[in-house]
């Protein structure tokens, strides 16, 4: 068995091994040989742009008689690499900017759901921030020490959810401070950040931010602080401000203490008995949902009630309803990103109904231009596929389609506003009988994809938001969060 250092072994440990692995900038191909010999995968592509490393890689492959398992490819990044059948791409030992350039130059990484294993030598904070901006997520990050040097290795997947990464996660990464190596890495990071401030490279607010991050890392690395319900609340509040909820809504921390410790979070569209049981089985201390578990005033709480079961099991509940409906980047913007390519949506997106005091671009529903040539029937079939609906109900129109409007959940009351804004198509859920007639009389093509399917898209987004923002916590999507209605 070939010997590799702990840095490369950590890269190998993050490989799924479901297909071909591509090692970009392979150098001597030692990692490629290890992947085959250890049984992590059966095929590897070793690529590099420089002739010297390629020659060394060829010699290594020949020495271990793995010519049938390892292919050598000369390529600038991934430009000459055939990604068909590739499940994992490793880019290790390069600067963060170079890694970012390779990813940006290869949009196929987004299409094929390939896992990226990244180990930057420099500019790791920049790489992390840009990855999230591009719609990628760091699903796991580990710290490794080789002699006196610390490295972090990231496993990255494309989700399509673009978000701004906070300073703590950008500078420190998604390393959980659970073992001795990660704690040592944390203290090393504290020392590095404080040296930057002491060297006067940063001043004013920049220095304050670095000191704040350093202090927080030190608390986590020395186990003097833990993640709380309030931390989760604050992470959501930065994107979907709880103060923007409608008067009739009931969003916020509805059950539990803000100071309670959290190590596991379950995310769901609704909090049902099944979801509570799933949280209990996973030992989650908190459930985050879109729909409030307490909506109308409660006059009694009995053992059969979901609220009772949450309290009985010591499980808190944060619910973010209308703030997620109206915020920039919330449910309706997620729908836009899902609809954009298949429905030919353009970039002139705006709310159907503005909400005062919530910022530019926020509000209920969205409307934009389209260049689609799809018929109403084709649109219905497309919506059924991309929203995973069992049924899509619709009323068609013979009008040319120039503008598409949509609203998550129950948007039937917004038909008049959508028509005034020039909508030819309106997509939502929970359409009542009179709304169908109104749409038909006004030549509006109306599509009902169901309340669940137009809102469940926010659940994986919420999971990513929490995981990206808060250290030392595991976040799960509830398997029991599903459409409970049956169709025949």
Buried (B, 14 or more C-beta within 10 A) or exposed (E): EBEBEBBBBBBBBBBBBEBBBBBBBBBBBBBBBBBBEBEBBEBBBBBBBEEEBBEBBBEBBEEBEBEEBBBBBEBBBBEEBEBEEBBBBBBBBBBBEBBBBBBEEBEEBBEEEBBBBBBBBEBBBBBBBBBBEBBBBBBBBBBBBEEEEBBBBBBBBBBBBEBEBBBBBBBBBBBBBEEEBBBBBBBBBBEEBBEBBEEEEBEEEEBEBBBEBBEBBBBBBEEEBBBBBBBBBEBBBEBBBBEBBBEEBBBBBBBBEBEBEBBBBBBBBBBBEBBBEBBBEBEBBBBBBBBBBBEEEEEEEEEEBBBBBBBEBEBBBBBBBBBBBBBBBBBBBBBBBBBBEBBBBEEEBEBBBBBEEBEEBBBBBBBBBBEBEBEBEEBBEBBBEBBEBEEBBBBBBEEEBEBBBBBBBBBBEBBEBBBEBEBBBBBBBBBEEEBBEBBBEBEBBBBBBBBBBBBBBBBBBBBBBBBBBBBBBBBBBBEBBBBEEEEE
